[in-house]
Amino acid sequence: MRYFHIGIFDWGNAGDTVLIQATEDLIDKDGSWEKWPLSSVPMPGEIIIDHINRLSDAVVIGGGGFLMPSPTVSGWSVGFPKESWKKIEKPIIVWGLGWSQFRYNSEFNEHFVDNINCLVDRAEFFSCRNYGSIKALKAHLKPALRKKIKFQPDATTVASLVYPQYENHPLEHDIVFEPAMDCPVERFNDRRDEVLNALAYAVGEIGRVTVALHRGRKGVPDLDEDMIPFLVKHGVPHTVQNLYYQSPETVLDFYAGSSLTLGMRGHGAMIPFGLGHPFIPIVSHDKLTFFCDDIGFGHGVDVEDRDFKSKLVKMTRELDRDAFREQIRKAKENLWEITQENLTEIRTILGR
């Protein structure tokens, strides 16, 4: 099978690096994948549509947090005008999209509702990666289309079942701290320094950590390295592990050896979970809350809570890691069963 895959192929984000590879390996490990980076998707003209119709057997969109405001002709991350969806003659598979509007983000523009309704109507399979995203998306859909949206967990949440070599991996890091420093206004409003100072203080109370940097790009400000000066200021003992611009295997190797992760990003929770290890969410984006709801875990600590630093310390010290690992195992089995049911449906759609 030949797939035209619209996704995030920029290794500047470690979580998406793992996600995109796991998505392709789940859907068709032996397929031929033409990668079309989301960041460079232009308004598609007839040449692109003709290319898809002549040379691809299917279009795959996702996974990832694509449902976020964008000043494009679509109003969201995939900048195809609504007419283009109707011109694609091959099956369209939308895999595990996330609703990624920040708490302090702008609203979707006037194109979004018409565009997303056209895509849902046209797609043979359309799924979101958590029930929170499904609920948020359905509010923008025509009633007749709402029933088409399926739950497809993020591919990273079943990582050890996709890649069984990571089961029972030797533990090398006790506590990993995974910060998220991009989009500080959207995450923290006007409280950036207040939140980061409190976070550094809490991490210092917990003890030595390995800081996992998920996102970075040379010359771009407000990325994960920006947390380091706050840790230094508060005298927090730490080492740094750079995971961006690394291979999926490098990222998986790191988290497979991590006993507990304090994660601010969605994939700072989902990848440890997918490898069977405990995590504590530090919430600055609702995607973490959505994920915790799906697996039946408490919401961790929220940076909106003025007392979050003491709650983070308390939760870390009191967490029963063995009990949480067992909870993760059971929840992951359920996500795997859902994934297999969806893959069966997709194979039928594609005639595989």
C-alpha angles and dihedrals in degrees: 000000000000116000130195099209121197106195149120105286096163107116088207087098114057095200094053090046090062094037097055094048093046091049093055092044091051097048098041121340091185097044127110109250123199104196118216109186114228091219091061101039105128128195096289116241128193092279093062094043090048090048091054094046094048103038108027134070094200144358118234120195116192160300108219146065096304097142098090132116115277132171091235132118087263098046091231139065099286101068100204116133112237093251090063094064090061093050095056106098098188126082114278116216116190108196126199103323118185129218099236106174108140120231090248096034128125121260125261114270127245094273098060103081097049092043098050092044090054091050095047090049092048100042120096090208126019124178142167126210098235139018091246089062091047091053093047093048095046090060087068098044133090110256093247091058099047094083091060094069112100132190112249113169119226108273092237091065090071095039098131090052092051091044107028092178087082094063113111093006114174112262114242104163124051101194124013121193113202111188128194113212103160120106094017096177092050091047103038106015105209095337101081099123093039091053095044093048090050091047093050090049091052093048089050090055090052094053139232115002140182108232111218113204110206103172133039143135128184112262095006117119129216096042129132099282087068089080093063098076090055091053090048091048091055094043095244113171107231148147124212128232115191109210102167117099087021127120122264088249092056092052093047092047090054097050093040086063096046119101099195132006127201097204131190097175126069090244090045084071103028098052095050088045091049089053092048100255131129122255138180115215119226099200123216094137130046092233089081091052090049091053094047091051091054094053097039096246126137117259097254114219127329123215088220087068107090089211096049095118094064091042091053092052092047095047093048094050095045100041113122098220096188093052090047091051089056091049089050092051093054094043092048092053088056092050090049092053091051090048093051091050090052092047090052090054092047092050089053091050091050095043093239 
